[in-house]
Amino acid sequence: MLPQVDELIRILQVAIGPVVLISGVGLLILSMTNRLSHMIDRIRALHVEIKKAGGDDKGHTEQLEVLFKRSRLIRNCLMMFVLSILLDAMMVIMLFFIKLMELGAAVLIAILFSLSLLCMIAGLVFFIIDVAENLRALKIEVGKT
């Protein structure tokens, strides 16, 4: 039996929270892709400088190592944020199927939401580590290691 309009409205109201989370994490993804893009540009510029210096510039080589590490951190961050959104989207879909099929799967919804938040937290931890690495790269660049 199909749910009535009132029941669908209640389902949509419950789904608003996860959809807002999807939007917020989407903005974090945008920010992280911008950071990654800037790092890639900096890596390319440093690579050119190292070639011009004949490959003997220790400071630039150290900067490259830090930038590659940061790039991996941002990649991990992006993967966690994308996984968070996927889990959130699955949860919203499950809300509708549970109601349409009159299933009792509240535990599944709670697990999906919790996993989504844990992925978002992991992404934020990677971001914090990246910020620390960014400061390390800056110290190398200005010669205060």
Helices and strands as residue ranges (DSSP letters): H 5-52, H 58-100, H 106-142
